[in-house]
Amino acid sequence: MAKYLILIYGNEQRWADMPAEQQPVHDAAHRAFSAAAGGRVLAAEQLEFTSTATTLRSDPHGRVVTTDGPFLETKEALGGFYLLEAADLDEAIALASQLPEVHADHSGVEIRPVVDHG
Amino acid sequence: MSEDVVAAVAEAHRREWARVFATTAALTRDLDLAEECVQDAYARALVVWEQDGVPDRPGAWLTTAARNRARDVRRHESVFRRTMPLLVADESVPGPDHATVEDDRLRLVFTCCHPALAPEAQVALTLRFVCGLSTAEVAHLFLIQESAMAARITRAKKKISAARIPYRVPGPDQLTDRVGAVLDVIHLVFTTGHTAPLGGRLDRPDLAESAIRLARMMHVLMPNDAEVSGLLALLLLIDAHSDARVSAGGRLLLLSEQDRSRWNADMIKEGVALVTQALRRQPPTRYAVQAAIAAVHAEAPTWPDTDWSEIVALYDVLLQLWPSPVVALNRAVGIGFRDGPAAGLAALDPLLDEPALAPYGYLSAARADFLRQLRAWGPAAEAYQEALALTDNQVERDFLEARLSSVRAASA
């Protein structure tokens, strides 16, 4: 078995503006996904919006500089993740394609294999 | 070392490499290791065949040698290798020892054409590992440096192992989604073989043959799929012309100039039967319609007998299924043959601003030909020059240059 991190990206404004009646449908889709994936979900979290993010880098003198905002300012931001266990990429794709963000027009998911250190 | 043995090994490399590789990869489930073991088997052949003579079935000898080498490596490096990601094999199919070579190649095709790989990587991997071209040859076909192609192939192999792209034919629930990429790659292998992008020869018949063999494998896997039947029909109907495409002097012959008695009647018969079957499926599919167009040409006893109304009607359907500028170009050319060169020029006109056609010499060549028929010698010469500036294949260039001198002579 291998591990894959499923990164959920989308337009935060569109997530914030999601109609009230849409929210329970969206949540139910995630619960259905978790039920289908069963024990293959090793971890999963929804993230607060990037307006709450804090980024740390160092300046040329090696001092740590703290700034407000995400590491990269992009139109589509990381909104959450699942850490999955799957036999191979095809199984990971089959599972991840059930996520509701794959089917919305402003969002999608990225599948990243996790390095296996043995 | 005797020249006979060197020649036999070279011949076996050309003819058998792809099959030896597919069978070895089925065992190693690691493309790099399979490559090393196959390389090693050919090196051993040089020594062993010198002592014992060339075996009756060189391919079988090489496969056994490569697989034995792979088992040795596995045994000695088992501790190290256990931590390395492997190609994921399908446990539900019979082990490689029982599988046929064709099964191994089919699995390899689906691995190489996985949609998680970039399209240009899919084609490169297929040419390298399924068709058995060297990295240098693949680079040459795509007009890029060998080092750049080597890097592209290495990156793709790394993704296959790190992301665990499986080494298997997808199950029935995924097969329909996955077959499109495989067909597109097979089609590209064929067209690359049919008109090699540059060099002194018009075609690479070995690639066209490989593509037809792969299309046949897909047809065995999915006999009722209209797209698969359509692609196989298309390749057969186009390849049926291959003996008639170039004159004895090496000049490219247009469909209108070809000796149709030299077309391969068996291939045409098989292609027409397949396209008839494929067209029964609704809605029509892209390759089936393209094959139907090729079938109209194949069934016309002479060039003037070509049913241009039918061809334009089929291009109309194709343009709906696949709205591509190249299809629009072919449709406009069909209109020119149906309604005369002036109508053809008018149909080509809207395509002149199409950026996708700008690097494509065929638009200029088609305009040049209609202008020539209209005896507009000056503009025709200009259009032939434009076409020449965009064409690298020497056989095609010879054709365009001959036409250019003839319109220049006519205008003088």
Contacts between the chains, C-beta under 8 A, distances in Angstrom:
chain1	res1	chain2	res2	distance
A	2	B	85	7.6
A	2	B	164	5.0
A	87	B	88	6.6
A	87	B	164	7.8
A	87	B	166	7.9
A	88	B	88	4.0
A	88	B	164	4.4
A	88	B	165	7.2
A	88	B	166	4.3
A	89	B	114	7.5
A	89	B	116	5.9
A	89	B	163	4.9
A	89	B	164	5.3
A	89	B	165	5.0
A	89	B	166	6.7
A	90	B	165	7.8
A	90	B	166	5.3
A	90	B	170	6.9
A	90	B	174	6.8
A	93	B	116	7.4
A	94	B	174	7.4
A	111	B	163	7.7
A	113	B	162	5.3
A	113	B	163	4.6
A	113	B	164	6.7
A	115	B	162	7.9
A	116	B	83	7.5
A	116	B	85	6.4
A	118	B	82	7.6
A	118	B	83	4.1
